[in-house]
């Protein structure tokens, strides 16, 4: 199972999908595009504290974190 | 007559007690929810930290990251605002930076976003950040 984690006021919301399920993948891709369009940054966890920015949806990524747009504090 | 007055007082006191009780219950609920959100965000943060950063955070309440573009060292303290120290080679704070994700997010989420931003797109993050000189 792959997981999309979206930071929000509850801490985060999680959406799991089966990469082998075409319908679930399509839904996950739509979520990715919607969040990216809203200014979220998608990040792939590589382990050992490392990460990689995702510019496009990749159904093989096990864990994707979505960070809301940054602003100066 | 006097019993009617006593009755009014008793009813008034009872209503005040009920109101106070409701307020306590509501505040306790808010506290519990807030604490749960903070713990959830810190748990997520810890999963994304390197072993060294997790050790620093566990011991001191802060951890260090290296900027992706300049190699500069930053210390991210537990918090949501003005919690990023730019360090010099001696570990002194030369500047304090402030940026965070939009929305009312928990400290753990803010710190995770700050870590990823500095480690992956340092210049872009600092371009939108506010800052002030540190006290080296």
N, CA and C atoms of all chains as a GROMACS GRO file, in nm:
protein
  627
    1UNK      N    1   0.083  -0.120   0.000
    1UNK     CA    2   0.000   0.000   0.000
    1UNK      C    3   0.087   0.126   0.000
    2UNK      N    4   0.046   0.224  -0.078
    2UNK     CA    5   0.114   0.353  -0.077
    2UNK      C    6   0.030   0.451   0.004
    3UNK      N    7   0.097   0.552   0.059
    3UNK     CA    8   0.026   0.648   0.144
    3UNK      C    9   0.056   0.791   0.103
    4UNK      N   10  -0.048   0.869   0.094
    4UNK     CA   11  -0.034   1.013   0.074
    4UNK      C   12  -0.070   1.081   0.206
    5UNK      N   13   0.021   1.161   0.257
    5UNK     CA   14   0.002   1.227   0.386
    5UNK      C   15  -0.011   1.377   0.362
    6UNK      N   16  -0.122   1.433   0.403
    6UNK     CA   17  -0.147   1.575   0.379
    6UNK      C   18  -0.146   1.648   0.513
    7UNK      N   19  -0.052   1.741   0.530
    7UNK     CA   20  -0.048   1.820   0.653
    7UNK      C   21  -0.173   1.906   0.663
    8UNK      N   22  -0.235   1.906   0.781
    8UNK     CA   23  -0.352   1.992   0.801
    8UNK      C   24  -0.367   2.023   0.950
    9UNK      N   25  -0.478   2.087   0.986
    9UNK     CA   26  -0.497   2.132   1.124
    9UNK      C   27  -0.516   2.017   1.222
   10UNK      N   28  -0.535   1.895   1.171
   10UNK     CA   29  -0.548   1.779   1.260
   10UNK      C   30  -0.413   1.710   1.281
   11UNK      N   31  -0.309   1.769   1.228
   11UNK     CA   32  -0.178   1.705   1.226
   11UNK      C   33  -0.152   1.659   1.083
   12UNK      N   34  -0.228   1.562   1.038
   12UNK     CA   35  -0.225   1.522   0.898
   12UNK      C   36  -0.343   1.431   0.868
   13UNK      N   37  -0.375   1.422   0.738
   13UNK     CA   38  -0.476   1.328   0.690
   13UNK      C   39  -0.407   1.231   0.597
   14UNK      N   40  -0.444   1.104   0.609
   14UNK     CA   41  -0.375   1.001   0.531
   14UNK      C   42  -0.468   0.932   0.433
   15UNK      N   43  -0.415   0.907   0.313
   15UNK     CA   44  -0.492   0.840   0.208
   15UNK      C   45  -0.407   0.725   0.155
   16UNK      N   46  -0.456   0.604   0.172
   16UNK     CA   47  -0.381   0.488   0.125
   16UNK      C   48  -0.441   0.436  -0.006
   17UNK      N   49  -0.354   0.383  -0.090
   17UNK     CA   50  -0.404   0.323  -0.213
   17UNK      C   51  -0.313   0.208  -0.255
   18UNK      N   52  -0.372   0.117  -0.329
   18UNK     CA   53  -0.299   0.001  -0.379
   18UNK      C   54  -0.242   0.036  -0.517
   19UNK      N   55  -0.110   0.039  -0.533
   19UNK     CA   56  -0.050   0.074  -0.663
   19UNK      C   57  -0.090  -0.021  -0.776
   20UNK      N   58  -0.144  -0.136  -0.740
   20UNK     CA   59  -0.186  -0.232  -0.844
   20UNK      C   60  -0.331  -0.212  -0.884
   21UNK      N   61  -0.398  -0.123  -0.816
   21UNK     CA   62  -0.540  -0.096  -0.843
   21UNK      C   63  -0.551   0.031  -0.930
   22UNK      N   64  -0.583   0.011  -1.056
   22UNK     CA   65  -0.584   0.124  -1.151
   22UNK      C   66  -0.677   0.237  -1.107
   23UNK      N   67  -0.792   0.200  -1.057
   23UNK     CA   68  -0.889   0.303  -1.015
   23UNK      C   69  -0.835   0.381  -0.895
   24UNK      N   70  -0.773   0.309  -0.803
   24UNK     CA   71  -0.718   0.375  -0.685
   24UNK      C   72  -0.601   0.465  -0.722
   25UNK      N   73  -0.522   0.419  -0.819
   25UNK     CA   74  -0.408   0.500  -0.865
   25UNK      C   75  -0.458   0.628  -0.932
   26UNK      N   76  -0.562   0.614  -1.010
   26UNK     CA   77  -0.618   0.732  -1.078
   26UNK      C   78  -0.669   0.833  -0.976
   27UNK      N   79  -0.732   0.781  -0.871
   27UNK     CA   80  -0.782   0.870  -0.766
   27UNK      C   81  -0.665   0.938  -0.693
   28UNK      N   82  -0.559   0.862  -0.668
   28UNK     CA   83  -0.442   0.918  -0.600
   28UNK      C   84  -0.374   1.023  -0.688
   29UNK      N   85  -0.370   0.996  -0.818
   29UNK     CA   86  -0.310   1.093  -0.910
   29UNK      C   87  -0.392   1.222  -0.913
   30UNK      N   88  -0.522   1.207  -0.912
   30UNK     CA   89  -0.609   1.325  -0.912
   30UNK      C   90  -0.587   1.406  -0.784
   31UNK      N   91  -0.570   1.336  -0.673
   31UNK     CA   92  -0.544   1.406  -0.546
   31UNK      C   93  -0.410   1.479  -0.552
   32UNK      N   94  -0.311   1.413  -0.609
   32UNK     CA   95  -0.178   1.474  -0.624
   32UNK      C   96  -0.189   1.605  -0.704
   33UNK      N   97  -0.256   1.597  -0.818
   33UNK     CA   98  -0.267   1.715  -0.905
   33UNK      C   99  -0.346   1.827  -0.839
   34UNK      N  100  -0.449   1.789  -0.766
   34UNK     CA  101  -0.531   1.890  -0.699
   34UNK      C  102  -0.450   1.963  -0.592
   35UNK      N  103  -0.376   1.886  -0.513
   35UNK     CA  104  -0.296   1.947  -0.407
   35UNK      C  105  -0.181   2.030  -0.464
   36UNK      N  106  -0.115   1.976  -0.566
   36UNK     CA  107  -0.005   2.050  -0.628
   36UNK      C  108  -0.058   2.180  -0.688
   37UNK      N  109  -0.174   2.174  -0.746
   37UNK     CA  110  -0.235   2.294  -0.804
   37UNK      C  111  -0.271   2.396  -0.699
   38UNK      N  112  -0.296   2.348  -0.578
   38UNK     CA  113  -0.332   2.438  -0.468
   38UNK      C  114  -0.208   2.492  -0.396
   39UNK      N  115  -0.091   2.456  -0.446
   39UNK     CA  116   0.031   2.512  -0.389
   39UNK      C  117   0.105   2.421  -0.292
   40UNK      N  118   0.055   2.300  -0.274
   40UNK     CA  119   0.124   2.207  -0.185
   40UNK      C  120   0.252   2.156  -0.252
   41UNK      N  121   0.353   2.131  -0.171
   41UNK     CA  122   0.476   2.069  -0.219
   41UNK      C  123   0.471   1.921  -0.185
   42UNK      N  124   0.493   1.836  -0.286
   42UNK     CA  125   0.491   1.691  -0.264
   42UNK      C  126   0.634   1.643  -0.242
   43UNK      N  127   0.650   1.564  -0.137
   43UNK     CA  128   0.784   1.518  -0.098
   43UNK      C  129   0.783   1.368  -0.076
   44UNK      N  130   0.885   1.304  -0.130
   44UNK     CA  131   0.901   1.158  -0.115
   44UNK      C  132   1.001   1.132  -0.002
   45UNK      N  133   0.967   1.042   0.085
   45UNK     CA  134   1.060   1.007   0.194
   45UNK      C  135   1.155   0.898   0.146
   46UNK      N  136   1.285   0.925   0.163
   46UNK     CA  137   1.386   0.830   0.117
   46UNK      C  138   1.444   0.749   0.232
   47UNK      N  139   1.416   0.789   0.353
   47UNK     CA  140   1.472   0.719   0.468
   47UNK      C  141   1.596   0.789   0.520
   48UNK      N  142   1.634   0.761   0.644
   48UNK     CA  143   1.753   0.820   0.706
   48UNK      C  144   1.749   0.973   0.704
   49UNK      N  145   1.629   1.028   0.710
   49UNK     CA  146   1.615   1.173   0.716
   49UNK      C  147   1.621   1.243   0.581
   50UNK      N  148   1.637   1.165   0.474
   50UNK     CA  149   1.649   1.227   0.342
   50UNK      C  150   1.514   1.227   0.270
   51UNK      N  151   1.499   1.323   0.178
   51UNK     CA  152   1.373   1.335   0.105
   51UNK      C  153   1.401   1.388  -0.034
   52UNK      N  154   1.298   1.382  -0.116
   52UNK     CA  155   1.311   1.428  -0.256
   52UNK      C  156   1.180   1.495  -0.296
   53UNK      N  157   1.191   1.610  -0.361
   53UNK     CA  158   1.072   1.680  -0.407
   53UNK      C  159   1.016   1.608  -0.531
   54UNK      N  160   0.886   1.588  -0.533
   54UNK     CA  161   0.822   1.523  -0.648
   54UNK      C  162   0.754   1.630  -0.734
   55UNK      N  163   0.792   1.633  -0.861
   55UNK     CA  164   0.732   1.730  -0.954
   55UNK      C  165   0.608   1.671  -1.021
   56UNK      N  166   0.601   1.539  -1.021
   56UNK     CA  167   0.485   1.474  -1.084
   56UNK      C  168   0.449   1.348  -1.006
   57UNK      N  169   0.330   1.301  -1.029
   57UNK     CA  170   0.280   1.183  -0.957
   57UNK      C  171   0.358   1.058  -0.995
   58UNK      N  172   0.394   0.982  -0.895
   58UNK     CA  173   0.465   0.855  -0.917
   58UNK      C  174   0.397   0.749  -0.829
   59UNK      N  175   0.324   0.657  -0.893
   59UNK     CA  176   0.248   0.558  -0.815
   59UNK      C  177   0.335   0.459  -0.739
   60UNK      N  178   0.465   0.458  -0.770
   60UNK     CA  179   0.553   0.362  -0.702
   60UNK      C  180   0.609   0.417  -0.570
   61UNK      N  181   0.586   0.544  -0.546
   61UNK     CA  182   0.636   0.604  -0.420
   61UNK      C  183   0.551   0.554  -0.303
   62UNK      N  184   0.616   0.500  -0.204
   62UNK     CA  185   0.543   0.443  -0.091
   62UNK      C  186   0.481   0.548  -0.001
   63UNK      N  187   0.554   0.657   0.021
   63UNK     CA  188   0.504   0.759   0.113
   63UNK      C  189   0.530   0.899   0.057
   64UNK      N  190   0.423   0.971   0.032
   64UNK     CA  191   0.434   1.108  -0.019
   64UNK      C  192   0.373   1.203   0.083
   65UNK      N  193   0.450   1.305   0.117
   65UNK     CA  194   0.402   1.407   0.211
   65UNK      C  195   0.368   1.533   0.134
   66UNK      N  196   0.254   1.592   0.166
   66UNK     CA  197   0.213   1.717   0.103
   66UNK      C  198   0.220   1.830   0.205
   67UNK      N  199   0.302   1.928   0.172
   67UNK     CA  200   0.324   2.043   0.262
   67UNK      C  201   0.253   2.165   0.203
   68UNK      N  202   0.170   2.231   0.282
   68UNK     CA  203   0.104   2.351   0.231
   68UNK      C  204   0.206   2.458   0.188
   69UNK      N  205   0.166   2.548   0.103
   69UNK     CA  206   0.253   2.654   0.054
   69UNK      C  207   0.319   2.726   0.172
   70UNK      N  208   0.446   2.759   0.158
   70UNK     CA  209   0.518   2.827   0.265
   70UNK      C  210   0.493   2.977   0.259
   71UNK      N  211   0.501   3.040   0.374
   71UNK     CA  212   0.489   3.184   0.381
   71UNK      C  213   0.583   3.237   0.489
   72UNK      N  214   0.622   3.362   0.476
   72UNK     CA  215   0.706   3.423   0.578
   72UNK      C  216   0.628   3.438   0.707
   73UNK      N  217   0.695   3.414   0.817
   73UNK     CA  218   0.626   3.419   0.946
   73UNK      C  219   0.640   3.554   1.012
   74UNK      N  220  -4.266   3.461   5.094
   74UNK     CA  221  -4.191   3.563   5.023
   74UNK      C  222  -4.040   3.536   5.030
   75UNK      N  223  -3.996   3.514   5.152
   75UNK     CA  224  -3.852   3.489   5.168
   75UNK      C  225  -3.808   3.360   5.100
   76UNK      N  226  -3.900   3.263   5.096
   76UNK     CA  227  -3.868   3.136   5.030
   76UNK      C  228  -3.855   3.154   4.879
   77UNK      N  229  -3.932   3.246   4.825
   77UNK     CA  230  -3.921   3.273   4.681
   77UNK      C  231  -3.783   3.332   4.649
   78UNK      N  232  -3.737   3.422   4.737
   78UNK     CA  233  -3.604   3.482   4.716
   78UNK      C  234  -3.495   3.376   4.728
   79UNK      N  235  -3.509   3.291   4.830
   79UNK     CA  236  -3.411   3.184   4.850
   79UNK      C  237  -3.408   3.091   4.728
   80UNK      N  238  -3.527   3.063   4.675
   80UNK     CA  239  -3.536   2.978   4.558
   80UNK      C  240  -3.464   3.038   4.438
   81UNK      N  241  -3.478   3.169   4.420
   81UNK     CA  242  -3.410   3.237   4.308
   81UNK      C  243  -3.258   3.226   4.322
   82UNK      N  244  -3.213   3.245   4.447
   82UNK     CA  245  -3.069   3.238   4.470
   82UNK      C  246  -3.017   3.098   4.441
   83UNK      N  247  -3.093   2.998   4.490
   83UNK     CA  248  -3.051   2.859   4.468
   83UNK      C  249  -3.044   2.828   4.319
   84UNK      N  250  -3.148   2.871   4.247
   84UNK     CA  251  -3.150   2.847   4.102
   84UNK      C  252  -3.032   2.918   4.034
   85UNK      N  253  -3.007   3.041   4.077
   85UNK     CA  254  -2.895   3.117   4.019
   85UNK      C  255  -2.763   3.048   4.042
   86UNK      N  256  -2.742   3.002   4.166
   86UNK     CA  257  -2.617   2.933   4.198
   86UNK      C  258  -2.605   2.804   4.117
   87UNK      N  259  -2.715   2.733   4.103
   87UNK     CA  260  -2.713   2.607   4.027
   87UNK      C  261  -2.677   2.633   3.881
   88UNK      N  262  -2.736   2.739   3.822
   88UNK     CA  263  -2.706   2.772   3.683
   88UNK      C  264  -2.559   2.810   3.665
   89UNK      N  265  -2.507   2.885   3.763
   89UNK     CA  266  -2.365   2.924   3.754
   89UNK      C  267  -2.276   2.800   3.762
   90UNK      N  268  -2.313   2.708   3.849
   90UNK     CA  269  -2.233   2.585   3.864
   90UNK      C  270  -2.234   2.504   3.735
   91UNK      N  271  -2.354   2.496   3.674
   91UNK     CA  272  -2.364   2.420   3.548
   91UNK      C  273  -2.280   2.486   3.439
   92UNK      N  274  -2.286   2.620   3.431
   92UNK     CA  275  -2.208   2.692   3.330
   92UNK      C  276  -2.059   2.670   3.351
   93UNK      N  277  -2.017   2.679   3.476
   93UNK     CA  278  -1.875   2.660   3.506
   93UNK      C  279  -1.832   2.518   3.469
   94UNK      N  280  -1.918   2.422   3.500
   94UNK     CA  281  -1.886   2.283   3.467
   94UNK      C  282  -1.874   2.263   3.318
   95UNK      N  283  -1.967   2.322   3.242
   95UNK     CA  284  -1.961   2.310   3.097
   95UNK      C  285  -1.833   2.373   3.042
   96UNK      N  286  -1.798   2.488   3.098
   96UNK     CA  287  -1.675   2.556   3.052
   96UNK      C  288  -1.553   2.468   3.077
   97UNK      N  289  -1.548   2.407   3.193
   97UNK     CA  290  -1.434   2.320   3.225
   97UNK      C  291  -1.426   2.202   3.129
   98UNK      N  292  -1.543   2.141   3.102
   98UNK     CA  293  -1.546   2.027   3.011
   98UNK      C  294  -1.502   2.068   2.871
   99UNK      N  295  -1.551   2.184   2.822
   99UNK     CA  296  -1.513   2.231   2.689
   99UNK      C  297  -1.364   2.260   2.680
  100UNK      N  298  -1.311   2.326   2.784
  100UNK     CA  299  -1.168   2.360   2.783
  100UNK      C  300  -1.082   2.234   2.789
  101UNK      N  301  -1.128   2.138   2.869
  101UNK     CA  302  -1.053   2.012   2.878
  101UNK      C  303  -1.054   1.941   2.743
  102UNK      N  304  -1.166   1.945   2.674
  102UNK     CA  305  -1.176   1.884   2.542
  102UNK      C  306  -1.084   1.950   2.442
  103UNK      N  307  -1.079   2.083   2.444
  103UNK     CA  308  -0.991   2.157   2.354
  103UNK      C  309  -0.846   2.123   2.383
  104UNK      N  310  -0.812   2.117   2.511
  104UNK     CA  311  -0.675   2.084   2.551
  104UNK      C  312  -0.636   1.946   2.501
  105UNK      N  313  -0.728   1.850   2.518
  105UNK     CA  314  -0.701   1.714   2.475
  105UNK      C  315  -0.680   1.708   2.324
  106UNK      N  316  -0.769   1.776   2.248
  106UNK     CA  317  -0.758   1.777   2.103
  106UNK      C  318  -0.627   1.841   2.059
  107UNK      N  319  -0.595   1.955   2.118
  107UNK     CA  320  -0.473   2.026   2.084
  107UNK      C  321  -0.350   1.940   2.114
  108UNK      N  322  -0.350   1.875   2.228
  108UNK     CA  323  -0.238   1.790   2.265
  108UNK      C  324  -0.224   1.671   2.171
  109UNK      N  325  -0.338   1.616   2.130
  109UNK     CA  326  -0.336   1.501   2.039
  109UNK      C  327  -0.278   1.542   1.903
  110UNK      N  328  -0.320   1.660   1.854
  110UNK     CA  329  -0.270   1.709   1.726
  110UNK      C  330  -0.119   1.732   1.733
  111UNK      N  331  -0.075   1.793   1.842
  111UNK     CA  332   0.068   1.820   1.857
  111UNK      C  333   0.148   1.690   1.861
  112UNK      N  334   0.097   1.592   1.933
  112UNK     CA  335   0.169   1.464   1.943
  112UNK      C  336   0.174   1.393   1.807
  113UNK      N  337   0.063   1.401   1.735
  113UNK     CA  338   0.057   1.338   1.602
  113UNK      C  339   0.160   1.402   1.509
  114UNK      N  340   0.170   1.534   1.514
  114UNK     CA  341   0.264   1.605   1.427
  114UNK      C  342   0.408   1.574   1.467
  115UNK      N  343   0.436   1.565   1.594
  115UNK     CA  344   0.572   1.532   1.640
  115UNK      C  345   0.608   1.390   1.599
  116UNK      N  346   0.512   1.298   1.605
  116UNK     CA  347   0.538   1.160   1.563
  116UNK      C  348   0.575   1.156   1.415
  117UNK      N  349   0.503   1.233   1.333
  117UNK     CA  350   0.535   1.239   1.190
  117UNK      C  351   0.674   1.298   1.170
  118UNK      N  352   0.702   1.406   1.241
  118UNK     CA  353   0.834   1.470   1.231
  118UNK      C  354   0.945   1.370   1.261
  119UNK      N  355   0.929   1.296   1.368
  119UNK     CA  356   1.034   1.203   1.411
  119UNK      C  357   1.061   1.095   1.306
  120UNK      N  358   0.957   1.057   1.232
  120UNK     CA  359   0.974   0.956   1.127
  120UNK      C  360   1.061   1.009   1.012
  121UNK      N  361   1.059   1.140   0.993
  121UNK     CA  362   1.130   1.200   0.880
  121UNK      C  363   1.268   1.253   0.918
  122UNK      N  364   1.302   1.253   1.045
  122UNK     CA  365   1.433   1.300   1.089
  122UNK      C  366   1.538   1.191   1.067
  123UNK      N  367   1.662   1.235   1.045
  123UNK     CA  368   1.772   1.138   1.043
  123UNK      C  369   1.794   1.092   1.187
  124UNK      N  370   1.863   0.982   1.206
  124UNK     CA  371   1.891   0.936   1.342
  124UNK      C  372   1.959   1.045   1.427
  125UNK      N  373   2.052   1.117   1.366
  125UNK     CA  374   2.123   1.222   1.440
  125UNK      C  375   2.028   1.335   1.479
  126UNK      N  376   1.943   1.374   1.385
  126UNK     CA  377   1.847   1.482   1.414
  126UNK      C  378   1.747   1.436   1.521
  127UNK      N  379   1.705   1.311   1.513
  127UNK     CA  380   1.610   1.259   1.612
  127UNK      C  381   1.672   1.261   1.752
  128UNK      N  382   1.800   1.228   1.758
  128UNK     CA  383   1.870   1.229   1.886
  128UNK      C  384   1.880   1.372   1.941
  129UNK      N  385   1.915   1.465   1.852
  129UNK     CA  386   1.924   1.605   1.894
  129UNK      C  387   1.788   1.655   1.944
  130UNK      N  388   1.684   1.624   1.869
  130UNK     CA  389   1.551   1.674   1.906
  130UNK      C  390   1.504   1.612   2.039
  131UNK      N  391   1.533   1.485   2.054
  131UNK     CA  392   1.493   1.416   2.177
  131UNK      C  393   1.567   1.473   2.298
  132UNK      N  394   1.694   1.506   2.279
  132UNK     CA  395   1.776   1.553   2.391
  132UNK      C  396   1.760   1.702   2.420
  133UNK      N  397   1.750   1.782   2.314
  133UNK     CA  398   1.757   1.927   2.332
  133UNK      C  399   1.633   2.004   2.285
  134UNK      N  400   1.541   1.937   2.217
  134UNK     CA  401   1.424   2.009   2.168
  134UNK      C  402   1.452   2.087   2.041
  135UNK      N  403   1.565   2.060   1.978
  135UNK     CA  404   1.597   2.121   1.849
  135UNK      C  405   1.685   2.026   1.770
  136UNK      N  406   1.700   2.052   1.642
  136UNK     CA  407   1.788   1.971   1.558
  136UNK      C  408   1.848   2.060   1.449
  137UNK      N  409   1.955   2.011   1.389
  137UNK     CA  410   2.025   2.090   1.289
  137UNK      C  411   2.005   2.033   1.149
  138UNK      N  412   2.003   2.122   1.052
  138UNK     CA  413   1.994   2.083   0.911
  138UNK      C  414   2.100   2.160   0.833
  139UNK      N  415   2.135   2.108   0.716
  139UNK     CA  416   2.231   2.174   0.628
  139UNK      C  417   2.157   2.226   0.505
  140UNK      N  418   2.174   2.354   0.477
  140UNK     CA  419   2.107   2.415   0.363
  140UNK      C  420   2.151   2.352   0.230
  141UNK      N  421   2.055   2.327   0.143
  141UNK     CA  422   2.083   2.255   0.018
  141UNK      C  423   2.166   2.336  -0.080
  142UNK      N  424   2.157   2.469  -0.074
  142UNK     CA  425   2.224   2.552  -0.175
  142UNK      C  426   2.357   2.609  -0.126
  143UNK      N  427   2.367   2.639   0.002
  143UNK     CA  428   2.488   2.707   0.053
  143UNK      C  429   2.569   2.622   0.150
  144UNK      N  430   2.512   2.514   0.197
  144UNK     CA  431   2.583   2.432   0.296
  144UNK      C  432   2.579   2.493   0.435
  145UNK      N  433   2.501   2.600   0.449
  145UNK     CA  434   2.488   2.667   0.580
  145UNK      C  435   2.419   2.575   0.680
  146UNK      N  436   2.461   2.589   0.805
  146UNK     CA  437   2.400   2.507   0.911
  146UNK      C  438   2.289   2.588   0.980
  147UNK      N  439   2.177   2.524   1.000
  147UNK     CA  440   2.063   2.588   1.069
  147UNK      C  441   2.020   2.500   1.186
  148UNK      N  442   1.969   2.566   1.288
  148UNK     CA  443   1.912   2.493   1.401
  148UNK      C  444   1.762   2.523   1.405
  149UNK      N  445   1.682   2.419   1.399
  149UNK     CA  446   1.537   2.435   1.406
  149UNK      C  447   1.493   2.400   1.547
  150UNK      N  448   1.444   2.502   1.617
  150UNK     CA  449   1.396   2.481   1.755
  150UNK      C  450   1.248   2.444   1.754
  151UNK      N  451   1.203   2.374   1.857
  151UNK     CA  452   1.061   2.338   1.867
  151UNK      C  453   0.979   2.467   1.867
  152UNK      N  454   0.886   2.478   1.775
  152UNK     CA  455   0.804   2.598   1.767
  152UNK      C  456   0.752   2.619   1.627
  153UNK      N  457   0.686   2.732   1.609
  153UNK     CA  458   0.624   2.759   1.479
  153UNK      C  459   0.673   2.889   1.417
  154UNK      N  460   0.718   2.982   1.502
  154UNK     CA  461   0.760   3.113   1.449
  154UNK      C  462   0.897   3.152   1.504
  155UNK      N  463   0.976   3.221   1.420
  155UNK     CA  464   1.111   3.265   1.458
  155UNK      C  465   1.186   3.155   1.531
  156UNK      N  466   1.180   3.035   1.479
  156UNK     CA  467   1.243   2.920   1.547
  156UNK      C  468   1.357   2.859   1.467
  157UNK      N  469   1.406   2.934   1.367
  157UNK     CA  470   1.517   2.883   1.286
  157UNK      C  471   1.639   2.973   1.307
  158UNK      N  472   1.746   2.917   1.358
  158UNK     CA  473   1.870   2.992   1.380
  158UNK      C  474   1.969   2.955   1.271
  159UNK      N  475   2.024   3.056   1.205
  159UNK     CA  476   2.135   3.032   1.113
  159UNK      C  477   2.262   3.038   1.196
  160UNK      N  478   2.344   2.935   1.187
  160UNK     CA  479   2.462   2.925   1.272
  160UNK      C  480   2.591   2.954   1.196
  161UNK      N  481   2.689   3.011   1.266
  161UNK     CA  482   2.821   3.024   1.205
  161UNK      C  483   2.904   2.901   1.240
  162UNK      N  484   3.029   2.901   1.198
  162UNK     CA  485   3.111   2.781   1.217
  162UNK      C  486   3.134   2.748   1.365
  163UNK      N  487   3.117   2.850   1.450
  163UNK     CA  488   3.136   2.827   1.594
  163UNK      C  489   3.006   2.790   1.664
  164UNK      N  490   2.897   2.788   1.587
  164UNK     CA  491   2.768   2.751   1.646
  164UNK      C  492   2.691   2.869   1.702
  165UNK      N  493   2.739   2.991   1.672
  165UNK     CA  494   2.666   3.110   1.717
  165UNK      C  495   2.553   3.143   1.620
  166UNK      N  496   2.446   3.200   1.673
  166UNK     CA  497   2.333   3.240   1.588
  166UNK      C  498   2.364   3.372   1.521
  167UNK      N  499   2.372   3.371   1.389
  167UNK     CA  500   2.400   3.495   1.318
  167UNK      C  501   2.273   3.557   1.260
  168UNK      N  502   2.167   3.477   1.251
  168UNK     CA  503   2.042   3.528   1.196
  168UNK      C  504   1.928   3.434   1.238
  169UNK      N  505   1.813   3.492   1.260
  169UNK     CA  506   1.693   3.411   1.289
  169UNK      C  507   1.598   3.423   1.171
  170UNK      N  508   1.550   3.309   1.124
  170UNK     CA  509   1.462   3.305   1.008
  170UNK      C  510   1.323   3.257   1.049
  171UNK      N  511   1.224   3.305   0.975
  171UNK     CA  512   1.087   3.263   1.005
  171UNK      C  513   1.007   3.240   0.877
  172UNK      N  514   0.973   3.116   0.854
  172UNK     CA  515   0.876   3.080   0.749
  172UNK      C  516   0.809   2.952   0.794
  173UNK      N  517   0.689   2.931   0.745
  173UNK     CA  518   0.612   2.814   0.787
  173UNK      C  519   0.503   2.787   0.684
  174UNK      N  520   0.448   2.668   0.685
  174UNK     CA  521   0.338   2.639   0.593
  174UNK      C  522   0.214   2.721   0.628
  175UNK      N  523   0.135   2.751   0.526
  175UNK     CA  524   0.009   2.822   0.551
  175UNK      C  525  -0.085   2.732   0.631
  176UNK      N  526  -0.172   2.793   0.706
  176UNK     CA  527  -0.269   2.718   0.785
  176UNK      C  528  -0.223   2.709   0.929
  177UNK      N  529  -0.316   2.677   1.013
  177UNK     CA  530  -0.286   2.669   1.156
  177UNK      C  531  -0.234   2.528   1.189
  178UNK      N  532  -0.108   2.504   1.155
  178UNK     CA  533  -0.051   2.370   1.173
  178UNK      C  534   0.021   2.357   1.306
  179UNK      N  535   0.033   2.234   1.352
  179UNK     CA  536   0.102   2.207   1.476
  179UNK      C  537   0.253   2.230   1.459
  180UNK      N  538   0.319   2.249   1.571
  180UNK     CA  539   0.463   2.279   1.568
  180UNK      C  540   0.541   2.170   1.495
  181UNK      N  541   0.508   2.044   1.520
  181UNK     CA  542   0.580   1.935   1.455
  181UNK      C  543   0.571   1.942   1.304
  182UNK      N  544   0.454   1.976   1.253
  182UNK     CA  545   0.437   1.989   1.108
  182UNK      C  546   0.519   2.106   1.054
  183UNK      N  547   0.516   2.219   1.126
  183UNK     CA  548   0.592   2.336   1.083
  183UNK      C  549   0.741   2.304   1.079
  184UNK      N  550   0.789   2.236   1.182
  184UNK     CA  551   0.932   2.203   1.188
  184UNK      C  552   0.971   2.107   1.075
  185UNK      N  553   0.883   2.014   1.044
  185UNK     CA  554   0.913   1.919   0.935
  185UNK      C  555   0.917   1.992   0.801
  186UNK      N  556   0.822   2.083   0.781
  186UNK     CA  557   0.821   2.160   0.657
  186UNK      C  558   0.947   2.247   0.647
  187UNK      N  559   0.989   2.304   0.758
  187UNK     CA  560   1.110   2.388   0.759
  187UNK      C  561   1.234   2.305   0.728
  188UNK      N  562   1.241   2.188   0.786
  188UNK     CA  563   1.356   2.098   0.761
  188UNK      C  564   1.364   2.063   0.612
  189UNK      N  565   1.252   2.018   0.556
  189UNK     CA  566   1.252   1.976   0.415
  189UNK      C  567   1.285   2.094   0.324
  190UNK      N  568   1.227   2.209   0.355
  190UNK     CA  569   1.251   2.327   0.272
  190UNK      C  570   1.400   2.364   0.273
  191UNK      N  571   1.461   2.369   0.389
  191UNK     CA  572   1.602   2.408   0.396
  191UNK      C  573   1.692   2.302   0.333
  192UNK      N  574   1.657   2.177   0.346
  192UNK     CA  575   1.740   2.069   0.293
  192UNK      C  576   1.720   2.047   0.143
  193UNK      N  577   1.606   2.092   0.090
  193UNK     CA  578   1.578   2.064  -0.051
  193UNK      C  579   1.570   2.189  -0.138
  194UNK      N  580   1.524   2.302  -0.083
  194UNK     CA  581   1.516   2.426  -0.165
  194UNK      C  582   1.539   2.546  -0.075
  195UNK      N  583   1.659   2.550  -0.020
  195UNK     CA  584   1.698   2.652   0.078
  195UNK      C  585   1.675   2.795   0.027
  196UNK      N  586   1.725   2.825  -0.090
  196UNK     CA  587   1.717   2.964  -0.140
  196UNK      C  588   1.573   3.008  -0.159
  197UNK      N  589   1.491   2.919  -0.213
  197UNK     CA  590   1.350   2.952  -0.234
  197UNK      C  591   1.278   2.976  -0.103
  198UNK      N  592   1.310   2.896  -0.004
  198UNK     CA  593   1.245   2.911   0.127
  198UNK      C  594   1.287   3.042   0.193
  199UNK      N  595   1.416   3.073   0.188
  199UNK     CA  596   1.464   3.195   0.255
  199UNK      C  597   1.417   3.321   0.182
  200UNK      N  598   1.389   3.305   0.052
  200UNK     CA  599   1.343   3.421  -0.026
  200UNK      C  600   1.208   3.472   0.024
  201UNK      N  601   1.128   3.384   0.078
  201UNK     CA  602   0.997   3.428   0.127
  201UNK      C  603   0.996   3.447   0.279
  202UNK      N  604   1.105   3.414   0.344
  202UNK     CA  605   1.110   3.417   0.491
  202UNK      C  606   1.135   3.558   0.544
  203UNK      N  607   1.091   3.581   0.665
  203UNK     CA  608   1.130   3.701   0.739
  203UNK      C  609   1.253   3.665   0.822
  204UNK      N  610   1.333   3.765   0.852
  204UNK     CA  611   1.451   3.736   0.933
  204UNK      C  612   1.494   3.858   1.014
  205UNK      N  613   1.574   3.831   1.115
  205UNK     CA  614   1.632   3.938   1.195
  205UNK      C  615   1.771   3.891   1.239
  206UNK      N  616   1.860   3.986   1.265
  206UNK     CA  617   1.996   3.947   1.307
  206UNK      C  618   1.991   3.866   1.435
  207UNK      N  619   2.081   3.769   1.444
  207UNK     CA  620   2.088   3.689   1.564
  207UNK      C  621   2.173   3.757   1.669
  208UNK      N  622   2.186   3.692   1.782
  208UNK     CA  623   2.266   3.748   1.890
  208UNK      C  624   2.387   3.659   1.911
  209UNK      N  625   2.484   3.673   1.820
  209UNK     CA  626   2.603   3.587   1.825
  209UNK      C  627   2.687   3.616   1.948
   0.00000   0.00000   0.00000
